Amino acid sequence: MTTKNGIAVLPPAERAGLATVLANITRGDAALCRDLIDRLREAMAGDLAGLSHTAAVEDWLAAGRHVHRIKGSGGLTQCFALVAAAEHLEQALRRERIATIRRRLTAFVALAGDLHGELHRLAASFNSPFNESERIIHSAHVQETDCAGTLSVCTGY
């Protein structure tokens, strides 16, 4: 697990690839990408708040539902460290092992918060005058298209 000052964080490659992943999902459509980012941020914020509440009252079944939805956001955005942390936490939640839950919950929430922060950073860049996100998204989509064209030439497909 990647850490910074003892706190779990997304690996640099997953953090750096987030804009490209979102661009590929939205086929380079900046407006659609912004909408996707907003929806992911909103869903994650709700589930993180719900997880905080359900963990505080030790409602492990409900906590598991929040973890599972956050894991879906991690899978969609290809944040595999978050997905792995979610799977480990889900396992502890099913077994109701309190000490293990508390330990894994801390790492999971840190990773989920890191993804949420990166999504916030990308959303904020849509509002900048230069709009770096649109350039990144367009660039990533063009690169994907170029790679697909190269692949079809090389393989005949």
N, C-alpha and C positions, 0 to 999 in steps of 0.2 A: 504494500500500500504506500502510495506517495504521501508524504507529510510535509508540512511547512510549520515550523515552530511547534511541532508536536500535534498538529491538527491535520486530519485527513483532508487532502485536496485532490482534485482531478489531476491525472497525469498530464504533463505538458502537451503530449501529442493529442489527447482527447480535447483539451482546452483549445489548442490551435486549430483543430479540425472542425470545430463546432460550426463555424460560418459556412464551410464547404458542405457539411452534412445537410444543413438547413437549405442551402442553395440547391442541392441536388433533389431534396424532397419537393421543393417548390418550383423546380425547373427554371430557376433564375428569376422568377417573378418577385420583385422587391416588395410589392404591396402584399402579396400572399405570404411572403416570408415574414414580414412585420406582423401580420395577423397571427401566423403560427407562433411566433415568439410571444406575442401578447397572451395567447391562449395557454401556452405552456407555462408562462410565468404565473398566470392567474390560477391555473389548476394546481401547480406546485405550491403556491402560497397557501391555498385552501387546505391542501393535504398536509403540509407541514404544520399548520395551525391545528388541524384535526389530530394529527399524530401527537403533538405536544399534549393536547387535552387527554386523549385516550391513554397515553402512556402514564400521565399523572394519576389517573384514576385506575390504572392497571386493567383496562379493558383490552386485553391482548387480541381478541378477535377483531374488534374495530380498528385497532392499531395496525393489524395485518392488512386490512383493506387499504388503509392510507399508504402503507409501505408498498403494496402491490401497484397502486396507481402511479406512485412516484417512480417505481421501477420501470413502468411502461414509458414514462417520459425519458428515463435514462436509456432505454433500449432504442426508442425512436431517434434520439440524438446521438446514438452510438457512444454513450458514456459507460463503457463496460465496467469500469471500477465501481460505479454507482450500482449497476445491475448486480454485480457480484456481492457487494455489501448488502443489498436488499435481500438477496437469496439467503445469505447467512443470517440476517436478522429475522426473516420469515421462518426459518428453521427454528431459531430460538423461541420465537413467539408461539409456534405450534406446540412446543414442548413446555412452554411457560417456565423457562429457567430464568428467574429474575436477574441474577448476577450477570449472566451471559447477555440477556436482553439489554441491560443498562450499558454494558461495555460496547456492544455492537450498535446500539441506538446512537451513541455519541459519534461514532465514526460515520454511520449512515447519514445522520442529520448534517454533519459537517460537509460531506460530499454533495448531498442534495442542495445545501445552502450555497456551495461553490457553483454548482450548475445554475442555480437560480440567479446568482450574481453575474455569471457570464451572460446569461440571457438578458439580464437587465443592462449590462454593458452594451450588448449588441443592439438592444432596443433604443438605448440613448444615442447611439451613433447614427441611427436613422434620422434623428432630429438635428444633427450637426449640419452646418452650412455646406461642408464638402461632401457629406454623406458617404463616409468610408464604407458602410455596410453595403450600399448598393454597388459600389465598385467591387468589393470582395465577392458579393453574390454573383454579379455579372461575370467576373473573372473566373470564379469556380465553375459556373455553368458553361462558359466557353471552353474551359479546359476539359470538362467532362465530355462535351460535344466533340472536341478535337480528338480526345482519347478514343471515343466510340468510333469515330471515322477511321482513325488509324487501325483500331482493332478490326473493323470490317474489311479494310484493305488487306491486312496481314492474314486474316483467317478465311476470307471469302464469305463471311456471314453478313 
